[in-house]
Amino acid sequence: IVVFLNKVDQVDDAELLELVELEVRELLTKNEFPGDDIPIVKGSALAALEDSNKTIGEDAIRELMAQVDAYIPTPVRPLDKPFLMPIEDVFSISGRGTVVTGRVERGVVKVGEELEIVGIRPTAKTTCTGV
């Protein structure tokens, strides 16, 4: 977990921000997270969108993303196993046909490869036309 304390542009008292951070850390610890170790970034999403205050806007968002990259590990997907992608949605696109979307859980697929659709209906074969 990485925490972003938003709307700091609406608080004039630095001590109040520190108090809120302490309360957030206590809440994290109470819920069995490492409250003392979790990164907390303070900023303003609105200031970032409106480019009104670089320090609490853009710089805070960049710091947030740096903390996400540093603190949250990138999941390892087994690329050596057979391709598996649970289908999350199905679209009918005119001129293209039926298109499915999902998140690849394991393996690799390339455009032009033959795939099997496995599920409630009998297994069907198709070709990957895009990734």
C-alpha positions as CSV (number, residue, x, y, z in Angstrom):
1,I,0.0,0.0,0.0
2,V,1.1,3.5,-0.8
3,V,-1.0,6.4,0.7
4,F,-1.7,9.7,-1.0
5,L,-3.0,12.5,1.3
6,N,-5.0,14.6,-1.1
7,K,-6.3,18.1,-0.9
8,V,-3.3,19.5,1.1
9,D,-4.0,22.8,-0.7
10,Q,-7.0,23.2,1.5
11,V,-5.1,23.0,4.8
12,D,-3.0,25.9,6.0
13,D,-1.7,24.3,9.2
14,A,1.3,22.1,8.7
15,E,0.8,20.6,12.2
16,L,-2.7,19.5,11.2
17,L,-1.2,17.6,8.2
18,E,1.3,15.9,10.5
19,L,-1.6,14.9,12.8
20,V,-3.5,13.4,9.9
21,E,-0.5,11.5,8.8
22,L,0.0,10.1,12.3
23,E,-3.7,9.1,12.4
24,V,-3.4,7.4,9.0
25,R,-0.3,5.5,10.2
26,E,-2.2,4.4,13.4
27,L,-5.1,3.2,11.3
28,L,-2.8,1.2,9.0
29,T,-1.1,-0.4,12.0
30,K,-4.5,-1.2,13.6
31,N,-5.5,-3.0,10.4
32,E,-2.3,-5.1,10.4
33,F,-0.3,-3.1,7.8
34,P,3.2,-1.8,8.6
35,G,2.0,1.7,9.4
36,D,5.5,3.0,10.3
37,D,7.0,1.8,7.0
38,I,4.3,2.6,4.4
39,P,5.1,5.6,2.2
40,I,2.7,8.6,2.6
41,V,2.8,11.3,0.0
42,K,1.1,14.6,0.5
43,G,-0.2,16.6,-2.4
44,S,-3.2,17.9,-4.4
45,A,-4.6,16.2,-7.4
46,L,-6.4,19.4,-8.4
47,A,-3.2,21.4,-8.2
48,A,-1.6,18.8,-10.5
49,L,-4.5,18.9,-13.0
50,E,-4.7,22.7,-13.0
51,D,-0.9,23.2,-12.9
52,S,-1.4,25.8,-10.1
53,N,1.3,24.7,-7.6
54,K,4.1,22.5,-8.9
55,T,5.3,21.4,-5.4
56,I,2.0,19.9,-4.1
57,G,0.8,19.2,-7.7
58,E,3.1,17.7,-10.3
59,D,6.0,17.0,-8.0
60,A,3.7,15.2,-5.5
61,I,2.2,13.0,-8.2
62,R,5.7,12.2,-9.5
63,E,6.8,11.3,-5.9
64,L,3.7,9.2,-5.5
65,M,4.5,7.2,-8.7
66,A,8.2,6.8,-7.6
67,Q,6.9,5.4,-4.3
68,V,4.6,3.0,-6.1
69,D,7.4,1.8,-8.3
70,A,9.7,1.4,-5.3
71,Y,7.3,-0.1,-2.7
72,I,4.9,-2.2,-4.7
73,P,6.6,-5.2,-6.4
74,T,5.9,-6.0,-10.0
75,P,4.0,-9.3,-10.1
76,V,5.8,-12.1,-11.9
77,R,3.8,-13.8,-14.6
78,P,4.9,-17.3,-15.6
79,L,5.7,-16.8,-19.3
80,D,6.9,-20.4,-19.8
81,K,3.4,-21.9,-19.1
82,P,0.6,-22.2,-21.7
83,F,-1.3,-19.0,-22.5
84,L,-4.3,-18.3,-20.2
85,M,-6.6,-15.3,-20.4
86,P,-9.9,-15.3,-18.6
87,I,-12.4,-13.4,-20.7
88,E,-13.7,-10.3,-19.0
89,D,-15.9,-8.8,-21.7
90,V,-17.1,-9.5,-25.2
91,F,-17.8,-6.8,-27.9
92,S,-19.4,-7.1,-31.3
93,I,-17.6,-4.6,-33.6
94,S,-19.0,-4.1,-37.1
95,G,-16.4,-4.8,-39.7
96,R,-14.2,-6.6,-37.1
97,G,-16.4,-9.3,-35.6
98,T,-16.5,-10.5,-32.0
99,V,-13.7,-9.1,-29.8
100,V,-12.9,-10.3,-26.3
101,T,-10.9,-8.6,-23.6
102,G,-9.3,-9.9,-20.5
103,R,-6.1,-9.9,-18.4
104,V,-3.3,-12.4,-19.4
105,E,-2.7,-14.6,-16.3
106,R,0.1,-16.7,-17.8
107,G,2.0,-17.4,-21.0
108,V,2.4,-15.4,-24.1
109,V,0.3,-14.9,-27.3
110,K,1.3,-13.4,-30.6
111,V,-0.8,-12.0,-33.4
112,G,-1.7,-14.9,-35.8
113,E,-1.4,-17.7,-33.3
114,E,-4.3,-20.1,-33.0
115,L,-6.2,-20.1,-29.7
116,E,-8.8,-22.3,-28.0
117,I,-11.8,-20.8,-26.3
118,V,-12.7,-23.0,-23.4
119,G,-15.8,-22.6,-21.2
120,I,-19.4,-23.5,-20.9
121,R,-19.8,-24.3,-24.6
122,P,-17.8,-26.8,-26.6
123,T,-14.2,-25.7,-27.1
124,A,-13.8,-23.5,-30.2
125,K,-10.7,-22.5,-32.1
126,T,-9.9,-18.9,-33.2
127,T,-6.9,-16.8,-34.2
128,C,-5.4,-13.9,-32.3
129,T,-5.8,-10.8,-34.5
130,G,-4.5,-8.2,-32.0
131,V,-2.9,-7.8,-28.6
